Amino acid sequence: MTDEFNTGDNRSVLLSHGSGGRHTQELVQGLFARELGNPILGRMDDSATIELEGRLAFTTDSHVVSPLFFPGGDIGRLSVTGTVNDLAMVGAVPLYLSAGFIIEEGLPMADLERIVVSMRDASREAEVQIVAGDTKVVEHGAADGLFITTSGIGIIPAGVKVSGAGARPGDAIILSGTLGDHGVAVLSRREGITFDTDVVSDCAPLGGLVRRMLETSKRVRVLRDPTRGGLAASLNEIASASGVSIEIYEEAIPMQAGVQAACEMLGLDPLVLANEGKLLAMVADQDVPRVLEEMRAHPLGASAAVIGRVEQSDRARVTVRTVLGSRRVLIMPSGEQLPRIC
């Protein structure tokens, strides 16, 4: 490692680190290749060459969270888990990622190294390799520290068919855990707000949990991770794609005390808060007990619960049965409660 990347000094990212010359090579070799290295990335060709067999899943995502570091994660971990989770939501086994970095001049080199190390650790946790990447440096004030774009490739196993259009009347709706953790964790760090109960982001790769679910049942019809727009956006997307009505039960939705406190204090709707380590599943009713048992045996599904049902309807809509027994329509969010969240 060169002195350029010694976290004990006060060095920062310079415009010259994006020039394509010596400083760029020092950044790429002294940090990115050092922490993210693997045989494919190590070739340093203009494109990664990989061999794949089977049905391919491909996705891309950009990450602009503010602040860059938050309880339970950072933009690096978020960029990896967000992309592998998108692959897992169509039943794919995530394999390879690419990563593009837009770095603001002046970002402390120690912060960049911390983020790249976090990406390395998240990649190992998710059992994927980062095999291609790019780095650009922009003038101070043009990027708010760091933006990361990741793309991912995975293979869908034979016989797996999961789609947002797959929900059927009678299916149970399962949520894998507590709602709103990521949104409140980022907000608390951004605004300097503390609660009686610490809330940390749920940012985590869901591929292992999904594999257990799909091995248990061939009638897991829909998977979705409720990120931006939260539960409300995801359920409305599924109802529209599947042409069904969905009802969820307010009292059945698991939520941490700190998240509840934040929503009550700040007037936030927990149903639209972002999540980064939770999934929704629509599962055939007869398979629910076995799927729930497998989910609850996994660390990321320990709090899994049935929160609603899919119903026959001549129009797609989502309703909430409140704790008082009344019903209200849950509409698609029309704006963001918390911008720059993922």
N, C-alpha and C positions, 0 to 999 in steps of 0.2 A: 504494500500500500504506500502510495506517495504521501508526502506531507500535505498535499492539496486536500486530502480527505481525512486528516487527523481531527477527530471530533473534539480534541482538547484545545484546538486553537480557535481563532475568531474569524476564520475565512468564510466568505460568502460566495454564492454563485455569481459569476461575471458574465457579461454579454459574450465574451470570448469563449465561454464554455459551450456556446451554441454555434460557433463559427465554422465548425467542420475541421479545424486544424488541431494543433498539439493539445490545447486545453480540452477540446472535445474528446480526443482520444484518452486523455488522462481521466476524464469524468466517466467515460464508457468503460474503460478497462479497470480503473481504480475503484469504481463503485458498483456500477450496474453488472458488469460481467463477474466481478468478484462475488457479489451476493446472490445473483440470480443465475449464475452459470450452470450450464448443462451441455452435453455434447452437441445438441442442435444449435443453441445460441452461440456456442463457442466457435462455430465455423465463421461467424461474422459475415455471412453472405448478405446480399441485398434482399433476399427472401429466404425464409425458413423452408426447407424441404422435408416433408414428413410422409409416411406411408399410412394410409387408412383403409379400412374395409368396413362396409356396412352403411347404414343410413346416417347421414351427417346432420348434425345440428350446429348452427353458427349464429353468434350473437355479438353485438357491440354495445358499449355503454361509455358514457363520459361522466366524470366525477368532479364536482365543484364545491365540496362541502366547506363550510366555514363555521368554526375554526378547523384547521387542519388536524388538530389533535383534540380528542374528546374522550370522556370516560368510556372505557371499553374498546377503544379503537382509534383509528386515524384514517386519513385519506388513502394510505397505501393498503391497509387491510380491507377497507371498504371497496377499493377498486377490484381486488381479487375476488372477494366473496360475492360482490354484486354480480359479477359476470359468470362465475361458476354456478350461482344459484339460478340465473336465467336459463342456463343449459339444463340444469336439473329439473326445472319446471316443465320441460317437455319430455322428461324421462331419460335424458341423455346422461352418459357417463362423461364428465368433463375431462379433457386430456391436455389441451394446449391453449396458451394465452399469448397475445401480443400486448405490449404496453407502450403508449405514447405519452411523453411528458412535456407539458408546456410550463416552463419554470420562469418565475419572475426574477429578474436581476436583483441581487441583494438577499435572496433567501439564504439563511444560514446553512452552511454545508452540513453542520451537525444535524439540522432538522431533515435535510434531504436524505442523509444516511439513515437516520432513524426510520424514515418512511420506507426506504428501499428494504431495509432489514425486516420491517413489518410485512412487506409484500413477500419476501422470501419465506418467512414463517407461515404466512397464510397459504402460500402455494403448496408448501409441504403438507400442511394440515388438510388441504383440499385434494392432494395427490394429483396436482397438475404441474406442468412445466411452462415457464415463460420463455418462448423460443424466438421472439422477434420484438423489436422495439425501435423507438425513435425519440430524440431529445431536441427540443427547441428552447431557446432562452429569449425572452422578450424584455423590453425596457421596464424599469421600475414603475409600478402603478398600472401595468397592463394585464396582470393575471392574478392579482390577489394571492400571491404566494406560489401556488402550484395547482394546475389542472392535470388530471390523468385520464386518458382514454384507453380502455382495454377492449379487446375482442377475444372471443373464445370459440373453440371447436370441441365438439364431443361426438360420441357415437351412441345412437339409440339402439339398445339391444333388440334382437328379434322378438316380435310378439308384443312389444310395448307400444301402446297407442294412447297418448295423453294429449288433450287439447282443450283450450278454453271453450270450444264448441261442443264438448262432450257431456255436459251435465244433463241428467235425465230426471224426470219427476220421481220422487221417492228417495233420491240420493240424500245421504246425510252430509252435512257440511262440517268439516273438522278444521279447527285452528290448532296449530302445533304448540302454542304457548302464549305467554302474556303479550298484550297489545301495547304498542306505543313506546317501547323502551328506547329505541334509537332516537326518535324525535325529541323526547324529553331530555335524553342525555346530551344531545348536541345543543339544545336550547339552554340547558343549565350552564354549560361551559361558555356559551356565547354571551349570555346575559349575566353571568355571575350569580345565578340563583341556586340556593341550596334547599333541600327538603329534609324532613326528619328521616326518611329512608333514602339511602343512596340509590340512584338509578344509573345503570351503565348500559351502553349500547348492546343490542343483541347480535351485533355484526358477526356472522359465522357462516361457514360453508355447509349447505344442506344436502350435499350429494349422498353422504352416508345414510342419512335418515330416509331420503327418497328411495335408495336401493332397498332398504329393509321393507318399506311399504310396498314397493312393486314386487318384491319376492313373496310377500304375504298374500297379495291379492292381484288378480288380473283385472279387477273391476274398480281400480282407482282411475276415475275417468278424467278428472281435472286436477291440475296442480297450479298454484299461482303464489308468488311471493308478493305480499302487499307492501310495496315500497312507497314511492311518491303517490299521494292520494289515499294511501292506507287501505283499510278494509273496504271503505265505501267505494273507492274507484275500482278495486279488483272485483268486487261482487257485481257491480253494474256492468263491467266489461264482460264477465262470464254470463250474466243473465241475457245480455244483448246477443252475444255470440251463439248461445245455446237456444235462444228463443223460449226461455222459461221464466217463471217467477221464483224469487228466493225470499225466504223469511228467516231472520236470525233472531235469537233470544238474548236480549240485553243482559239478563242476569247470568247467562251461561258464559259470557265472554271473560276469560281470565285477564286480570290486570293487576299490576303491582300497586301497592299503596302510594308510592311516590309518584307514579304516573297519574293516579286518581287525584292526588293532592294538587299536582301541577295543572291538570285540566280544570279543576274547580277554582283554583286561585287565578288562573290566567284566562279563563273562558275558552279553553280549547276543546274541540270535539275529538275524543280519543279514536273515533272511527275513521278519521282522516289523517291521523298521525303516521309518519313513515316508520317502517320496520325493515330490518336488514338481516334477520336471522329467523324469520317465521314463515310458515307456509299455510295456505289454504288448500284443502283437498275436498273434492266431491267424490264420495265413495258409495257404491251400491250398499243398501241398507243391511243386507245379510252378511256382508263382510266387515262391517264396522267393528264388532267386538275384537276380532283378530287383528285388524289394522291398529286399533287403539292400543291394544296390548303391546304390539311391537314398537309403536311410537313411544310409548311411555317407558319402555326399556332402554331407549336411547337418550343420552344427555340432552339433546336438543328438542326432544319431544316429551319430556317428563311431565309437562303441564297440559298436554294435549286434551282437547275437549270437543264434544259435539256442540256446535253453537247455532245450528239451524237446519233447515230442510229445503230441498228443491221441490217446487210445486208446479203442477200443470197450469198453464195460463195462456190466454189468447194474446197477451202482450207482456213483454219483458219488463220486469220491475223488481225492486228490492224493498222489502219492508222490515221494520224492526218491531218486535213485540216488546214493549217496555216492561219495566218491573211492576208497573201499575196495571198491566194487562191490556193497555191500549195499543194501537198500532200506528206507526208513522212511516211515511215513505222516505227511504234513504236515497237521496239523489246523488248523481255524479258530482264530485266537488268542482266548483267553477273557478277556483283560485287556490293559492297556496297559503295555508296558515303560517308555515315556517319556510321561507325561501332558503336556498343554498343548503339543503339538508342532506344531499347524497349525490 
